[in-house]
Amino acid sequence: MPALLKLWVRRLVLFLVVTLALVYLVHLPAGVAQEWLPDQSKWQVFYSPAQYWRQTSQFWTELASGGIVYHHSDRHHIPFMEVLHDSWQNTGRIFAMAVVAGGFLGVVVGSLAALRSRVFGFLSLLLAIVGLSLPDFLVVMGGQVATLWTSRTFGFRLWPILADPQTPGGWVLPVAVLSLAPLGYMARLTAAALDEILREDYIRTARSKGLAEFRVIFGHAFRNALPRLYGGLPSLLNVVLSSVPVVEQLTTWPGLGKWLVPAGGYADFGTGSPIWIGVSPAMIAMSGMTLVAMFMVLDGVAQSLVLVYSRKPEGVRA
Amino acid sequence: MRHARPNAPLVLGVLLLVGLLLFLALPWFVPVADPAGQTLTAEVAGTLQLPPYGGGQAGFLLGSDPAGRDMLARLVYGARTSLLLAMAITAIRVVVAVPLGLVAGWYRGLTGRLSEGASAMFGALPTLILVLFLVQSVKVIASVEGMTWLHMSWPYLYVGLVAVAGVPRLVEHVRRLTADLAVRSHIEAAVAVGAPPVRIMARHIWPLLRGDVFVAATAEIGWVLMLLGQMAIFGVYLGGTIIIAQDGVPPIIVERDAELGAMLGVNRHLLRRYPEIPLYPAAALGLIVACFQLLADGLRLRWRSRG
């Protein structure tokens, strides 16, 4: 399919351009250098373009050999690829779970709202307002304060304050918060799409033939609403992926969000070549590249679905 | 007969806006404390206590922050600063994006493709990550001794960087709308009678576009405020911190300026001990975001239903 192929080639080119820009951007702090001034007995901090280019070239070499190392302040060293492997999987799991759970529930609530049920109509509206209008950080902090309150007042916790991928309870808060946006978004999109389709002539015919409302919606209307739902997927993925780092940071979920902010700085162990202790620009660049790749692939899949389902069947004239 | 459904987002948005305006105007009606004034010791239930004070204690309606500054006053002045900041960023985005989008939509060709390409490039990363990388990279360099000019202009640079990151998306939005409008019959008629493009854009396209741009700008204020809050979670905010040291007490780090993002970012680690201190600025920021999002949503629904 030339259109699909064109879409993926363009995404690949875009990925390469964005990756290059990203690496050179996040390495800017790597050019900050310091020099001991013996006559003034103090360190002079200055910006060295030569060090910036050296660090950037070193990043490409280390990336090719897989040799980026995470240096702890206690001189403990770990290959960063191992850390990144766990981190991106944790981010991927929580992201997938939120999109699938929230998206599915959103479609169900939106479909039920289209049945002209006042309760589900109100629920759909409420979810859309809460999920799309309230910021993620407020919902996470609200959830944490709620569990603190029940713990102090009634002696039980609704969910753990901090997330933990090893225990089922540790998933509740981050997944629930991340699910809210897809839930609200899909509920609104489904309700709006079905509302429009349910006014079509063929739906009126199906109803006049005595078909049950449930079958009218799920057997006829829903199938034709699908292209519009696929059309909303790219925006949905963008919204959820934007929230993932914030939720990870607030709940200390061990995902990619942990590696997006520089921490620490250079330390000289007398080897003549200072190393970065903590979260280095190279680690941020790697995490950023992983996030871009995840987003590009998922967004590409969503765009492909839109492309495939928005095509007119063969033989149909415009 | 089909009854029109009430526009719930617009109603809620207007209610929140009225509440927000009343809250911002509070110092004009009732005496509100100095947001920077400190109360380092106060008598609470017969004992001398150090801050932070709880709600209703030591004359603080919503309590105080760890430096003994009135939380209500800081929220009011912080909301003013944050809103002004978001409006300034949005204004820059609109002023830059609208002419560019109009030109790209009208001339199409290379300018159109450039707009599409820039939007795709900036959209390849979630906005938060893009702005975070941009701002934190420049911030580190601005902290270097020799970069005094960069350090001095940091607030303007911060506003500029956050504004620039949102421009390509808005340009693309305006470009698409313009390209759709450009094929309408009255525009084609204007071209046929020889009207110059600038006149067509100003007299025929802009009047049809301004409603959409107004809605987009309203939503943009909400997105910018959300972004300021999200960046604060990662320790990137406007204004610095100050350390308050007292004899026999561990030093306290607090935000210098009353700005909701800074108040949230600096105090978020206090959530377990003093939940209300980070929760108040988060809630204030959240409600303002919700207000603008709902207003934009409601206006969009209202204008769509009117055709």
Contacts between the chains, C-beta under 8 A, distances in Angstrom:
chain1	res1	chain2	res2	distance
A	10	B	120	7.9
A	14	B	120	5.8
A	14	B	121	6.5
A	14	B	124	5.7
A	15	B	124	7.3
A	17	B	121	6.4
A	18	B	121	6.0
A	18	B	124	4.4
A	18	B	125	6.8
A	21	B	121	7.6
A	22	B	125	7.6
A	22	B	133	6.8
A	25	B	133	5.6
A	25	B	134	6.9
A	25	B	137	5.6
A	26	B	133	5.4
A	26	B	137	5.9
A	28	B	137	4.1
A	28	B	138	7.1
A	28	B	140	7.0
A	28	B	141	5.9
A	29	B	136	7.8
A	29	B	137	5.9
A	29	B	140	3.7
A	29	B	141	6.8
A	31	B	141	7.5
A	32	B	140	6.2
A	32	B	141	6.8
A	32	B	144	5.6
A	44	B	145	6.9
A	45	B	144	5.4
A	45	B	145	5.1
A	45	B	146	7.9
A	46	B	144	6.3
A	46	B	145	6.8
A	46	B	146	5.2
A	47	B	141	6.1
A	47	B	144	5.2
A	47	B	146	6.6
A	47	B	147	6.6
A	125	B	8	5.6
A	129	B	8	7.7
A	129	B	9	6.9
A	129	B	12	6.9
A	129	B	290	7.5
A	129	B	294	6.8
A	132	B	293	6.7
A	133	B	222	7.8
A	133	B	289	6.9
A	133	B	290	4.1
A	133	B	293	4.2
A	133	B	294	5.6
A	133	B	297	7.7
A	134	B	286	5.5
A	134	B	289	7.3
A	134	B	290	5.5
A	135	B	226	4.8
A	135	B	229	5.6
A	135	B	230	7.3
A	135	B	282	7.9
A	135	B	285	6.8
A	135	B	286	5.0
A	135	B	289	5.1
A	136	B	230	7.3
A	137	B	229	5.4
A	137	B	230	6.3
A	137	B	233	5.5
A	137	B	264	7.3
A	137	B	282	5.9
A	137	B	286	7.6
A	138	B	229	7.8
A	138	B	282	4.9
A	138	B	283	6.3
A	138	B	285	7.2
A	138	B	286	3.4
A	141	B	268	7.7
A	141	B	271	6.5
A	141	B	278	6.6
A	141	B	279	5.8
A	141	B	282	5.1
A	142	B	279	7.6
A	142	B	283	8.0
A	144	B	271	6.0
A	144	B	275	7.8
A	145	B	271	7.2
A	145	B	275	4.7
A	145	B	279	5.7
A	148	B	271	7.9
A	148	B	272	6.9
A	148	B	275	6.0
A	161	B	272	7.2
A	238	B	123	7.5
A	238	B	126	6.1
A	241	B	126	4.9
A	242	B	126	3.7
A	242	B	127	6.3
A	242	B	128	5.0
A	242	B	129	7.6
A	242	B	230	7.7
A	245	B	126	7.9
A	245	B	128	6.6
A	245	B	129	6.7
A	245	B	234	7.7
A	246	B	128	7.0
A	246	B	230	5.0
A	246	B	233	5.4
A	249	B	233	5.4
A	249	B	234	6.3
A	250	B	233	6.3
A	250	B	268	7.5
A	260	B	129	6.7
A	260	B	132	6.3
A	260	B	133	7.9
A	260	B	234	7.0
A	261	B	132	7.4
A	261	B	136	6.6
A	261	B	234	5.1
A	261	B	235	6.5
A	261	B	236	8.0
A	262	B	136	6.5
A	262	B	140	6.7
A	284	B	133	7.5
A	288	B	125	7.5
A	288	B	129	6.7
A	288	B	133	6.5
A	291	B	125	7.0
A	291	B	126	7.7
A	291	B	129	6.2
A	292	B	124	6.0
A	292	B	125	5.7
A	295	B	124	6.9
A	295	B	125	6.8
A	295	B	126	6.9
A	296	B	124	6.6
